[in-house]
Protein backbone atom coordinates (compact mmCIF):
# COMPACT_ATOMS: atom_id res chain seq x y z
CA UNK A 1 0.00 0.00 0.00
CA UNK A 2 1.07 3.59 -0.31
CA UNK A 3 0.92 6.45 2.13
CA UNK A 4 -0.81 9.80 1.77
CA UNK A 5 1.23 12.91 2.56
CA UNK A 6 0.37 16.60 2.59
CA UNK A 7 2.74 19.47 3.32
CA UNK A 8 0.74 21.81 5.54
CA UNK A 9 3.56 24.36 5.99
CA UNK A 10 6.70 24.82 3.89
CA UNK A 11 8.30 28.14 4.77
CA UNK A 12 11.89 29.35 5.09
CA UNK A 13 12.49 27.66 8.47
CA UNK A 14 10.27 24.60 8.75
CA UNK A 15 8.08 22.00 7.11
CA UNK A 16 4.96 20.50 8.68
CA UNK A 17 3.71 17.34 6.98
CA UNK A 18 0.61 15.23 7.58
CA UNK A 19 0.89 11.50 6.81
CA UNK A 20 -1.67 8.70 6.87
CA UNK A 21 -1.78 5.07 5.84
CA UNK A 22 -3.15 1.64 6.66
CA UNK A 23 -0.03 -0.37 7.49
CA UNK A 24 2.08 -2.95 5.71
CA UNK A 25 4.17 -0.36 3.84
CA UNK A 26 7.88 -0.67 3.20
CA UNK A 27 10.27 2.27 2.64
CA UNK A 28 7.60 4.67 1.43
CA UNK A 29 8.73 8.23 0.65
CA UNK A 30 7.32 10.43 3.42
CA UNK A 31 9.16 13.64 2.51
CA UNK A 32 11.21 14.55 -0.57
CA UNK A 33 13.59 17.23 0.72
CA UNK A 34 14.69 18.31 -2.77
CA UNK A 35 11.12 19.42 -3.58
CA UNK A 36 10.80 21.71 -0.56
CA UNK A 37 10.68 25.48 -0.86
CA UNK A 38 14.16 27.04 -1.22
CA UNK A 39 15.92 23.64 -1.39
CA UNK A 40 19.29 23.65 -3.12
CA UNK A 41 22.00 21.00 -3.08
CA UNK A 42 22.03 18.51 -0.20
CA UNK A 43 19.07 19.75 1.89
CA UNK A 44 19.22 18.60 5.51
CA UNK A 45 16.38 18.55 8.01
CA UNK A 46 15.93 17.77 11.68
CA UNK A 47 12.81 16.53 13.45
CA UNK A 48 11.32 18.98 15.91
CA UNK A 49 7.98 17.38 16.78
CA UNK A 50 5.74 14.43 15.88
CA UNK A 51 2.12 13.91 16.87
CA UNK A 52 1.16 10.30 16.18
CA UNK A 53 -1.82 7.98 16.40
CA UNK A 54 -1.15 4.37 15.41
CA UNK A 55 -4.02 1.90 15.61
CA UNK A 56 -3.29 -1.79 16.10
CA UNK A 57 -0.39 -3.51 17.83
CA UNK A 58 2.22 -2.71 15.18
CA UNK A 59 4.94 -0.11 14.85
CA UNK A 60 6.11 2.52 12.39
CA UNK A 61 9.77 3.18 11.68
CA UNK A 62 11.06 6.44 10.20
CA UNK A 63 14.39 6.59 8.36
CA UNK A 64 16.69 9.17 6.80
CA UNK A 65 17.20 8.03 3.19
CA UNK A 66 20.89 7.33 2.48
CA UNK A 67 23.18 4.73 0.95
CA UNK A 68 22.42 2.72 4.10
CA UNK A 69 19.21 4.13 5.59
CA UNK A 70 19.58 5.56 9.10
CA UNK A 71 16.71 4.91 11.48
CA UNK A 72 15.26 8.05 13.04
CA UNK A 73 12.91 6.39 15.49
CA UNK A 74 10.23 3.79 16.07
CA UNK A 75 6.67 4.73 17.03
CA UNK A 76 3.66 2.79 18.30
CA UNK A 77 0.42 3.66 20.06
CA UNK A 78 -0.24 7.38 20.29
CA UNK A 79 1.54 10.38 21.67
CA UNK A 80 3.91 13.24 20.98
CA UNK A 81 7.62 13.03 20.26
CA UNK A 82 9.60 16.23 20.72
CA UNK A 83 8.22 17.62 23.97
CA UNK A 84 11.49 17.28 25.86
CA UNK A 85 14.78 18.83 24.80
CA UNK A 86 16.53 15.44 24.38
CA UNK A 87 14.05 14.63 21.59
CA UNK A 88 14.59 17.87 19.64
CA UNK A 89 16.88 18.42 16.66
CA UNK A 90 17.11 14.75 15.66
CA UNK A 91 19.01 14.92 12.41
CA UNK A 92 21.02 12.54 10.29
CA UNK A 93 24.45 11.50 11.54
CA UNK A 94 27.42 13.28 9.97
CA UNK A 95 28.99 9.85 9.31
CA UNK A 96 26.07 8.52 7.23
CA UNK A 97 27.10 7.77 3.66
CA UNK A 98 25.30 9.60 0.81
CA UNK A 99 22.29 11.07 2.64
CA UNK A 100 19.81 12.93 0.43
CA UNK A 101 17.64 14.53 3.12
CA UNK A 102 14.55 12.47 2.31
CA UNK A 103 12.50 10.71 4.97
CA UNK A 104 11.15 7.16 4.53
CA UNK A 105 8.42 5.31 6.43
CA UNK A 106 7.93 1.59 7.04
CA UNK A 107 4.91 0.17 8.87
CA UNK A 108 4.40 -3.45 9.80
CA UNK A 109 1.33 -5.54 9.02
CA UNK A 110 -0.02 -5.21 12.59
CA UNK A 111 -0.66 -1.50 12.02
CA UNK A 112 -4.33 -1.08 11.11
CA UNK A 113 -4.34 2.66 10.42
CA UNK A 114 -2.21 5.66 11.38
CA UNK A 115 -2.01 9.43 11.27
CA UNK A 116 1.16 11.44 11.86
CA UNK A 117 1.89 15.15 11.85
CA UNK A 118 5.63 15.85 11.66
CA UNK A 119 7.43 19.15 12.07
CA UNK A 120 10.88 19.40 10.50
CA UNK A 121 13.38 22.22 10.87
CA UNK A 122 15.32 23.21 7.76
CA UNK A 123 18.96 22.95 8.83
CA UNK A 124 21.21 23.37 5.75
CA UNK A 125 20.89 23.16 1.98
CA UNK A 126 18.20 25.82 1.65
CA UNK A 127 18.65 29.32 0.20
CA UNK A 128 17.98 32.23 2.51
CA UNK A 129 16.01 34.36 0.09
DSSP file (Angstrom, degrees, kcal/mol; ACC not computed):
  #  RESIDUE AA STRUCTURE BP1 BP2  ACC     N-H-->O    O-->H-N    N-H-->O    O-->H-N    TCO  KAPPA ALPHA  PHI   PSI    X-CA   Y-CA   Z-CA
    1    1 A X              0   0    0      0, 0.0    25,-0.3     0, 0.0     2,-0.3   0.000 360.0 360.0 360.0 163.3    0.0    0.0    0.0
    2    2 A X        -     0   0    0     23,-0.1    20,-0.2    26,-0.0     2,-0.2  -0.794 360.0-121.8-115.4 161.6    1.1    3.6   -0.3
    3    3 A X        -     0   0    0     -2,-0.3     2,-0.5    18,-0.1    18,-0.2  -0.568  15.3-130.4 -97.6 162.1    0.9    6.4    2.1
    4    4 A X  E     -A   20   0A   0     16,-2.7    16,-2.1    -2,-0.2     2,-0.4  -0.965  28.3-178.0-113.5 124.5   -0.8    9.8    1.8
    5    5 A X  E     -A   19   0A   0     -2,-0.5     2,-0.4    14,-0.2    14,-0.2  -0.941  10.5-177.4-125.1 146.9    1.2   12.9    2.6
    6    6 A X  E     -A   18   0A   0     12,-2.2    12,-3.0    -2,-0.4     2,-0.8  -0.974  23.3-137.9-141.1 125.0    0.4   16.6    2.6
    7    7 A X  E     +A   17   0A   0     -2,-0.4    10,-0.3    10,-0.2     3,-0.1  -0.759  22.2 178.8 -81.1 115.0    2.7   19.5    3.3
    8    8 A X  E    S+     0   0A   0      8,-2.7     2,-0.4    -2,-0.8    -1,-0.2   0.867  71.6  18.1 -83.7 -41.3    0.7   21.8    5.5
    9    9 A X  E     +A   16   0A   0      7,-1.6     7,-2.3     2,-0.0    -1,-0.3  -0.996  56.7 166.3-132.2 136.7    3.6   24.4    6.0
   10   10 A X  E     +A   15   0A   0     -2,-0.4     5,-0.2     5,-0.2     2,-0.1  -0.622  27.6 143.3-147.1  83.0    6.7   24.8    3.9
   11   11 A X        -     0   0    0      3,-1.9    26,-0.1    -2,-0.1    -2,-0.0  -0.283  67.1 -75.8-110.1-163.2    8.3   28.1    4.8
   12   12 A X  S    S+     0   0    0      1,-0.2     3,-0.1    -2,-0.1   114,-0.0   0.744 126.1  27.9 -70.5 -22.9   11.9   29.4    5.1
   13   13 A X  S    S+     0   0    0      1,-0.2   109,-2.9   108,-0.1     2,-0.3   0.710 120.5  16.9-110.9 -26.9   12.5   27.7    8.5
   14   14 A X  E     - B   0 121A   0    107,-0.3    -3,-1.9    31,-0.0     2,-0.4  -0.926  48.1-145.0-148.9 166.8   10.3   24.6    8.7
   15   15 A X  E     -AB  10 120A   0    105,-2.3   105,-3.3    -2,-0.3     2,-0.5  -0.998  10.8-165.0-134.3 131.2    8.1   22.0    7.1
   16   16 A X  E     -AB   9 119A   0     -7,-2.3    -8,-2.7    -2,-0.4    -7,-1.6  -0.985  15.2-175.2-118.0 124.4    5.0   20.5    8.7
   17   17 A X  E     -AB   7 118A   0    101,-2.7   101,-2.9    -2,-0.5     2,-0.4  -0.955  17.3-150.1-125.4 136.4    3.7   17.3    7.0
   18   18 A X  E     -AB   6 117A   0    -12,-3.0   -12,-2.2    -2,-0.4     2,-0.4  -0.888  20.3-175.5-102.9 135.0    0.6   15.2    7.6
   19   19 A X  E     +AB   5 116A   0     97,-2.9    97,-2.9    -2,-0.4     2,-0.3  -0.992   7.2 172.4-134.3 137.5    0.9   11.5    6.8
   20   20 A X  E     +AB   4 115A   0    -16,-2.1   -16,-2.7    -2,-0.4     2,-0.3  -0.982   8.5 145.3-141.7 156.5   -1.7    8.7    6.9
   21   21 A X  E     - B   0 114A   0     93,-1.5    93,-2.1    -2,-0.3   -18,-0.1  -0.961  46.5-115.6-170.7-177.9   -1.8    5.1    5.8
   22   22 A X        -     0   0    0     -2,-0.3   -19,-0.1     1,-0.3     2,-0.0   0.329  60.6-102.8-120.0   6.2   -3.2    1.6    6.7
   23   23 A X  S    S+     0   0    0     91,-0.1    -1,-0.3    87,-0.1    86,-0.2  -0.073  87.9  84.3  95.8 163.8    0.0   -0.4    7.5
   24   24 A X        +     0   0    0     84,-1.1     2,-0.3     1,-0.3    84,-0.2   0.707  61.8 141.3  76.8  21.7    2.1   -2.9    5.7
   25   25 A X        -     0   0    0     83,-0.2    82,-2.2    82,-0.2     2,-0.4  -0.693  36.9-154.6 -97.1 150.0    4.2   -0.4    3.8
   26   26 A X        -     0   0    0    -25,-0.3    80,-0.2    -2,-0.3    82,-0.0  -0.981  66.8 -24.0-129.5 122.7    7.9   -0.7    3.2
   27   27 A X  S    S+     0   0    0     -2,-0.4     2,-0.3     1,-0.2    79,-0.2   0.871  78.6 176.9  46.8  51.4   10.3    2.3    2.6
   28   28 A X  E     -F  105   0B   0     77,-2.9    77,-2.4     1,-0.1     2,-0.7  -0.636  37.4-108.2 -81.9 141.4    7.6    4.7    1.4
   29   29 A X  E     +F  104   0B   0     -2,-0.3    75,-0.2    75,-0.2     3,-0.2  -0.603  41.2 171.4 -73.6 113.2    8.7    8.2    0.7
   30   30 A X  E     +     0   0B   0     73,-2.7     2,-0.4    -2,-0.7    74,-0.2   0.839  69.6  10.4 -88.7 -40.2    7.3   10.4    3.4
   31   31 A X  E     -F  103   0B   0     72,-1.7    72,-2.1   -26,-0.0     2,-0.9  -0.964  58.2-154.1-147.8 124.8    9.2   13.6    2.5
   32   32 A X    >   -     0   0    0     -2,-0.4     3,-1.5    70,-0.2     4,-0.2  -0.853  11.9-167.0 -98.1 101.5   11.2   14.5   -0.6
   33   33 A X  G >  S+     0   0    0     -2,-0.9     3,-1.4     1,-0.3    -1,-0.2   0.798  81.9  63.2 -62.2 -31.4   13.6   17.2    0.7
   34   34 A X  G 3  S+     0   0    0      1,-0.3    -1,-0.3    66,-0.1     5,-0.1   0.696 100.3  54.3 -69.2 -17.3   14.7   18.3   -2.8
   35   35 A X  G <  S+     0   0    0     -3,-1.5    -1,-0.3     2,-0.1    -2,-0.2   0.376  85.8 110.1 -96.6   3.4   11.1   19.4   -3.6
   36   36 A X  S X  S-     0   0    0     -3,-1.4     3,-1.9    -4,-0.2   -26,-0.1  -0.404  84.2 -81.4 -78.0 157.2   10.8   21.7   -0.6
   37   37 A X  T 3  S+     0   0    0      1,-0.3    -1,-0.1    -2,-0.1    -2,-0.1  -0.321 113.6   4.8 -56.8 131.8   10.7   25.5   -0.9
   38   38 A X  T 3  S+     0   0    0      1,-0.2    89,-2.9    88,-0.1    -1,-0.3   0.570  89.4 156.3  69.2  12.6   14.2   27.0   -1.2
   39   39 A X  E <   +C  126   0A   0     -3,-1.9    87,-0.3    87,-0.2    -1,-0.2  -0.483   9.8 165.4 -70.1 136.1   15.9   23.6   -1.4
   40   40 A X  E >   -     0   0A   0     85,-3.2     3,-0.5     1,-0.3     2,-0.2  -0.249  51.7 -21.9-122.5-142.2   19.3   23.7   -3.1
   41   41 A X  E 3  S-     0   0A   0      1,-0.2    -1,-0.3    -2,-0.1     0, 0.0  -0.455 124.6  -1.6 -73.2 139.4   22.0   21.0   -3.1
   42   42 A X  E 3  S-     0   0A   0     -2,-0.2    -1,-0.2     1,-0.1     2,-0.1   0.911  78.2-158.9  52.7  58.7   22.0   18.5   -0.2
   43   43 A X  E <   -     0   0A   0     -3,-0.5     2,-0.4    57,-0.3    82,-0.3  -0.447   6.9-162.5 -66.7 138.3   19.1   19.8    1.9
   44   44 A X  E     -C  124   0A   0     80,-3.3    79,-2.4    -2,-0.1    80,-1.0  -0.981   7.9-175.2-127.4 137.2   19.2   18.6    5.5
   45   45 A X  E     -C  122   0A   0     -2,-0.4    47,-0.6    77,-0.2     2,-0.3  -0.782  11.7-153.0-121.9 163.8   16.4   18.6    8.0
   46   46 A X  E     -CD 121  91A   0     75,-1.8    75,-2.9    -2,-0.3     2,-0.5  -0.972  26.2-113.8-132.6 154.7   15.9   17.8   11.7
   47   47 A X  E     +CD 120  90A   0     43,-2.1    43,-1.5    -2,-0.3    42,-0.6  -0.758  33.6 170.0 -89.8 128.0   12.8   16.5   13.4
   48   48 A X  E     -     0   0A   0     71,-3.1     2,-0.3    -2,-0.5    72,-0.2   0.764  64.1  -4.3-101.9 -37.3   11.3   19.0   15.9
   49   49 A X  E     -C  119   0A   0     70,-1.5    70,-3.2    39,-0.1     2,-0.4  -0.983  50.6-168.0-162.4 143.0    8.0   17.4   16.8
   50   50 A X  E     -CE 118  81A   0     31,-2.7    31,-3.0    -2,-0.3     2,-0.5  -0.975   4.2-166.2-138.4 124.4    5.7   14.4   15.9
   51   51 A X  E     -CE 117  80A   0     66,-2.5    66,-2.3    -2,-0.4     2,-0.4  -0.936  26.1-178.4-100.2 129.7    2.1   13.9   16.9
   52   52 A X  E     -CE 116  79A   0     27,-2.6    27,-2.4    -2,-0.5     2,-0.4  -0.985  28.3-177.5-139.9 145.7    1.2   10.3   16.2
   53   53 A X  E     +CE 115  78A   0     62,-2.2    62,-2.1    -2,-0.4     2,-0.5  -0.938  14.0 179.3-137.6 111.4   -1.8    8.0   16.4
   54   54 A X  E     -C  114   0A   0     23,-3.2    23,-0.3    -2,-0.4     2,-0.3  -0.957  13.1-154.3-120.8 115.4   -1.2    4.4   15.4
   55   55 A X  E     +C  113   0A   0     58,-3.2    57,-2.7    -2,-0.5    58,-1.0  -0.681  59.0  29.0 -91.2 143.1   -4.0    1.9   15.6
   56   56 A X  E    S-C  111   0A   0     -2,-0.3    21,-0.3    55,-0.2    55,-0.2  -0.472 100.5 -72.2 101.1-177.0   -3.3   -1.8   16.1
   57   57 A X  S    S+     0   0    0     53,-0.9    54,-0.2    -2,-0.2    -1,-0.1   0.361  96.7  99.9 -98.0   4.2   -0.4   -3.5   17.8
   58   58 A X        -     0   0    0     52,-1.1    19,-0.4    -3,-0.2     2,-0.3  -0.049  61.4-126.9 -85.4-173.4    2.2   -2.7   15.2
   59   59 A X        -     0   0    0     17,-0.1    49,-1.9    52,-0.1     2,-0.4  -0.905   3.5-140.3-134.7 159.8    4.9   -0.1   14.8
   60   60 A X  E     -HG  75 107B   0     15,-2.7    15,-3.1    -2,-0.3     2,-0.4  -0.974  14.5-158.7-120.4 135.7    6.1    2.5   12.4
   61   61 A X  E     -HG  74 106B   0     45,-3.0    45,-2.4    -2,-0.4     2,-0.4  -0.957   2.5-157.1-116.0 135.0    9.8    3.2   11.7
   62   62 A X  E     -HG  73 105B   0     11,-2.5    10,-3.4    -2,-0.4    11,-1.0  -0.892  14.9-173.7-109.0 141.6   11.1    6.4   10.2
   63   63 A X  E     -HG  71 104B   0     41,-2.3    41,-2.8    -2,-0.4     2,-0.5  -0.971  29.2-125.0-135.5 146.8   14.4    6.6    8.4
   64   64 A X  E     -HG  70 103B   0      6,-3.1     6,-1.9    -2,-0.3     2,-0.4  -0.811  42.0-119.7 -81.0 131.4   16.7    9.2    6.8
   65   65 A X        +     0   0    0     37,-2.5    35,-2.0    -2,-0.5    36,-0.6  -0.631  57.0 131.7 -78.8 125.5   17.2    8.0    3.2
   66   66 A X  S    S-     0   0    0     -2,-0.4     3,-0.4    33,-0.2    32,-0.2  -0.882  75.9 -73.2-156.0-178.3   20.9    7.3    2.5
   67   67 A X  S    S+     0   0    0     30,-2.3     2,-0.5     1,-0.3    31,-0.1   0.928 136.8  19.9 -54.0 -46.0   23.2    4.7    0.9
   68   68 A X  S    S-     0   0    0     29,-0.6    -1,-0.3    -3,-0.0    29,-0.2  -0.971 106.5-119.2-120.2 111.5   22.4    2.7    4.1
   69   69 A X        -     0   0    0     -2,-0.5     2,-0.6    -3,-0.4    -4,-0.2  -0.155  21.4-141.4 -55.1 140.3   19.2    4.1    5.6
   70   70 A X  E     -H   64   0B   0     -6,-1.9    -6,-3.1    23,-0.0     2,-0.2  -0.919  16.7-125.2-107.4 121.6   19.6    5.6    9.1
   71   71 A X  E     -H   63   0B   0     -2,-0.6    -8,-0.3    -8,-0.2     3,-0.1  -0.425  21.6-172.7 -67.2 133.6   16.7    4.9   11.5
   72   72 A X  E     -     0   0B   0    -10,-3.4     2,-0.3     1,-0.4    -9,-0.2   0.903  60.0 -48.1 -87.0 -57.7   15.3    8.0   13.0
   73   73 A X  E     -H   62   0B   0    -11,-1.0   -11,-2.5     2,-0.0     2,-0.4  -0.984  43.8-114.7-170.3 169.0   12.9    6.4   15.5
   74   74 A X  E     -H   61   0B   0     -2,-0.3     2,-0.4   -13,-0.2   -13,-0.2  -0.945  29.9-168.1-117.0 135.7   10.2    3.8   16.1
   75   75 A X  E     +H   60   0B   0    -15,-3.1   -15,-2.7    -2,-0.4     2,-0.3  -0.936  13.1 161.6-125.2 146.3    6.7    4.7   17.0
   76   76 A X        +     0   0    0     -2,-0.4     2,-0.2   -17,-0.2   -17,-0.1  -0.970  55.1   8.9-153.1 161.1    3.7    2.8   18.3
   77   77 A X  S    S-     0   0    0    -19,-0.4   -23,-3.2   -23,-0.3     2,-0.3  -0.508 100.9 -56.9  72.1-135.4    0.4    3.7   20.1
   78   78 A X  E    S+E   53   0A   0    -25,-0.2     2,-0.3    -2,-0.2   -25,-0.2  -0.979  74.6  92.7-143.4 156.1   -0.2    7.4   20.3
   79   79 A X  E     -E   52   0A   0    -27,-2.4   -27,-2.6    -2,-0.3     2,-0.4  -0.997  61.9 -69.2 160.2-159.2    1.5   10.4   21.7
   80   80 A X  E     -E   51   0A   0     -2,-0.3     2,-0.5   -29,-0.2     3,-0.4  -0.993  28.1-161.4-137.4 126.0    3.9   13.2   21.0
   81   81 A X  E    S+E   50   0A   0    -31,-3.0   -31,-2.7    -2,-0.4    -2,-0.0  -0.922  74.8  43.2-105.0 129.8    7.6   13.0   20.3
   82   82 A X        +     0   0    0     -2,-0.5    -1,-0.2   -33,-0.2     7,-0.1   0.476  69.4 115.3 117.0   6.0    9.6   16.2   20.7
   83   83 A X  S    S+     0   0    0     -3,-0.4     2,-0.3     4,-0.1    -2,-0.1   0.790  71.6  56.6 -77.3 -27.2    8.2   17.6   24.0
   84   84 A X  S >  S-     0   0    0      1,-0.1     3,-1.9     0, 0.0     4,-0.5  -0.782  90.0-117.7-107.6 153.1   11.5   17.3   25.9
   85   85 A X  G >  S+     0   0    0     -2,-0.3     3,-1.1     1,-0.3    -1,-0.1   0.790 110.5  63.5 -61.1 -30.0   14.8   18.8   24.8
   86   86 A X  G 3  S+     0   0    0      1,-0.2    -1,-0.3     4,-0.0    -3,-0.0   0.724 103.3  51.0 -66.6 -19.4   16.5   15.4   24.4
   87   87 A X  G <  S+     0   0    0     -3,-1.9     3,-0.5   -39,-0.1    -1,-0.2   0.529  93.3  96.4 -93.3  -7.8   14.0   14.6   21.6
   88   88 A X  S <  S+     0   0    0     -3,-1.1   -40,-0.2    -4,-0.5     3,-0.1  -0.421  78.6  20.9 -84.0 158.2   14.6   17.9   19.6
   89   89 A X  S    S+     0   0    0    -42,-0.6     2,-1.0     1,-0.2    -1,-0.2   0.828  70.0 173.2  59.2  39.1   16.9   18.4   16.7
   90   90 A X  E     +D   47   0A   0    -43,-1.5   -43,-2.1    -3,-0.5     2,-0.3  -0.681  15.5 160.4 -79.2 104.7   17.1   14.7   15.7
   91   91 A X  E     -D   46   0A   0     -2,-1.0   -45,-0.2   -45,-0.2     3,-0.1  -0.756  44.7 -72.5-123.7 172.0   19.0   14.9   12.4
   92   92 A X        -     0   0    0    -47,-0.6    -1,-0.1    -2,-0.3   -20,-0.0  -0.278  56.3-100.5 -65.7 146.0   21.0   12.5   10.3
   93   93 A X    >   -     0   0    0      1,-0.1     3,-1.3     2,-0.0    -1,-0.1  -0.345  20.8-129.4 -65.8 144.5   24.4   11.5   11.5
   94   94 A X  T 3  S+     0   0    0      1,-0.2    -1,-0.1    -3,-0.1    -2,-0.1   0.640 108.0  57.6 -69.9 -12.9   27.4   13.3   10.0
   95   95 A X  T 3  S+     0   0    0      2,-0.1    -1,-0.2     0, 0.0     2,-0.2   0.491  77.1 116.8 -95.5  -4.0   29.0    9.9    9.3
   96   96 A X    X   -     0   0    0     -3,-1.3     3,-0.5     1,-0.1     2,-0.4  -0.452  68.7-120.7 -68.2 134.6   26.1    8.5    7.2
   97   97 A X  T 3  S-     0   0    0      1,-0.2   -30,-2.3    -2,-0.2   -29,-0.6  -0.645  77.7 -13.8 -84.3 126.8   27.1    7.8    3.7
   98   98 A X  T 3  S-     0   0    0     -2,-0.4    -1,-0.2   -32,-0.2     2,-0.1   0.870  76.0-176.7  55.9  50.5   25.3    9.6    0.8
   99   99 A X    <   -     0   0    0     -3,-0.5   -33,-0.2   -33,-0.2    -1,-0.2  -0.493  14.9-169.7 -72.6 148.0   22.3   11.1    2.6
  100  100 A X        -     0   0    0    -35,-2.0   -57,-0.3     2,-0.2   -66,-0.1   0.380  42.3-112.3-117.5   2.8   19.8   12.9    0.4
  101  101 A X  S    S+     0   0    0    -36,-0.6   -56,-0.1     1,-0.3   -35,-0.1   0.290  72.7 132.0  88.5 -11.3   17.6   14.5    3.1
  102  102 A X        -     0   0    0    -37,-0.3   -37,-2.5   -70,-0.1     2,-0.4  -0.321  49.2-137.5 -74.6 158.9   14.5   12.5    2.3
  103  103 A X  E     -FG  31  64B   0    -72,-2.1   -73,-2.7   -39,-0.2   -72,-1.7  -0.969  16.2-163.2-119.8 132.8   12.5   10.7    5.0
  104  104 A X  E     -FG  29  63B   0    -41,-2.8   -41,-2.3    -2,-0.4     2,-0.4  -0.806   3.1-152.9-113.6 155.0   11.2    7.2    4.5
  105  105 A X  E     -FG  28  62B   0    -77,-2.4   -77,-2.9    -2,-0.3     2,-0.4  -0.992   9.6-176.6-130.3 135.3    8.4    5.3    6.4
  106  106 A X  E     - G   0  61B   0    -45,-2.4   -45,-3.0    -2,-0.4     2,-0.4  -0.999   5.4-174.8-127.2 133.9    7.9    1.6    7.0
  107  107 A X  E     - G   0  60B   0    -82,-2.2   -47,-0.2    -2,-0.4   -82,-0.2  -0.983  20.3-128.0-127.5 141.0    4.9    0.2    8.9
  108  108 A X    >   -     0   0    0    -49,-1.9     3,-1.7    -2,-0.4   -84,-1.1  -0.322  30.2-101.9 -85.3 172.6    4.4   -3.5    9.8
  109  109 A X  T 3  S+     0   0    0      1,-0.3    -1,-0.1   -86,-0.2   -51,-0.1   0.603 115.2  68.3 -71.7 -11.3    1.3   -5.5    9.0
  110  110 A X  T 3  S+     0   0    0    -51,-0.1   -52,-1.1   -53,-0.1   -53,-0.9   0.495  76.9  97.5 -85.4  -3.3    0.0   -5.2   12.6
  111  111 A X  E <   - C   0  56A   0     -3,-1.7   -55,-0.2   -54,-0.2     3,-0.1  -0.760  51.7-176.3 -82.5 125.5   -0.7   -1.5   12.0
  112  112 A X  E     -     0   0A   0    -57,-2.7     2,-0.3    -2,-0.5   -56,-0.2   0.822  65.2 -22.1 -90.5 -36.3   -4.3   -1.1   11.1
  113  113 A X  E     - C   0  55A   0    -58,-1.0   -58,-3.2     2,-0.0    -1,-0.4  -0.938  64.1-170.8-169.7 149.3   -4.3    2.7   10.4
  114  114 A X  E     -BC  21  54A   0    -93,-2.1   -93,-1.5    -2,-0.3     2,-0.4  -0.996  12.9-164.1-151.5 156.9   -2.2    5.7   11.4
  115  115 A X  E     +BC  20  53A   0    -62,-2.1   -62,-2.2    -2,-0.3     2,-0.4  -0.991  15.3 179.7-138.0 131.5   -2.0    9.4   11.3
  116  116 A X  E     -BC  19  52A   0    -97,-2.9   -97,-2.9    -2,-0.4     2,-0.4  -0.976  16.2-164.6-130.4 145.3    1.2   11.4   11.9
  117  117 A X  E     -BC  18  51A   0    -66,-2.3   -66,-2.5    -2,-0.4     2,-0.4  -0.974  20.1-170.8-126.5 117.1    1.9   15.2   11.9
  118  118 A X  E     -BC  17  50A   0   -101,-2.9  -101,-2.7    -2,-0.4     2,-0.5  -0.894  13.5-157.4-114.8 136.0    5.6   15.8   11.7
  119  119 A X  E     -BC  16  49A   0    -70,-3.2   -71,-3.1    -2,-0.4   -70,-1.5  -0.960  14.6-172.0-111.9 122.5    7.4   19.2   12.1
  120  120 A X  E     -BC  15  47A   0   -105,-3.3  -105,-2.3    -2,-0.5     2,-0.4  -0.881  15.9-140.3-111.5 143.5   10.9   19.4   10.5
  121  121 A X  E     -BC  14  46A   0    -75,-2.9   -75,-1.8    -2,-0.4     2,-0.7  -0.879  21.5-125.2 -98.8 134.5   13.4   22.2   10.9
  122  122 A X  E     + C   0  45A   0   -109,-2.9   -77,-0.2    -2,-0.4     3,-0.1  -0.720  36.7 171.5 -79.6 114.1   15.3   23.2    7.8
  123  123 A X  E     -     0   0A   0    -79,-2.4     2,-0.3    -2,-0.7   -78,-0.2   0.953  54.2 -18.6 -90.5 -66.4   19.0   23.0    8.8
  124  124 A X  E    S+ C   0  44A   0    -80,-1.0   -80,-3.3     1,-0.1    -1,-0.3  -0.905 105.0  58.7-139.9 165.8   21.2   23.4    5.7
  125  125 A X  E    S+     0   0A   0      1,-0.3   -85,-3.2    -2,-0.3     2,-0.4   0.718  79.1 108.6  85.1  22.5   20.9   23.2    2.0
  126  126 A X  E     - C   0  39A   0    -87,-0.3    -1,-0.3    -3,-0.1   -87,-0.2  -0.994  69.5-118.8-130.4 137.3   18.2   25.8    1.6
  127  127 A X        -     0   0    0    -89,-2.9    -3,-0.0    -2,-0.4   -87,-0.0  -0.462  16.0-136.2 -75.5 148.6   18.7   29.3    0.2
  128  128 A X              0   0    0      1,-0.2    -1,-0.1    -2,-0.1  -116,-0.0   0.789 360.0 360.0 -76.1 -29.5   18.0   32.2    2.5
  129  129 A X              0   0    0    -91,-0.1    -1,-0.2  -117,-0.0   -91,-0.1   0.453 360.0 360.0-109.4 360.0   16.0   34.4    0.1
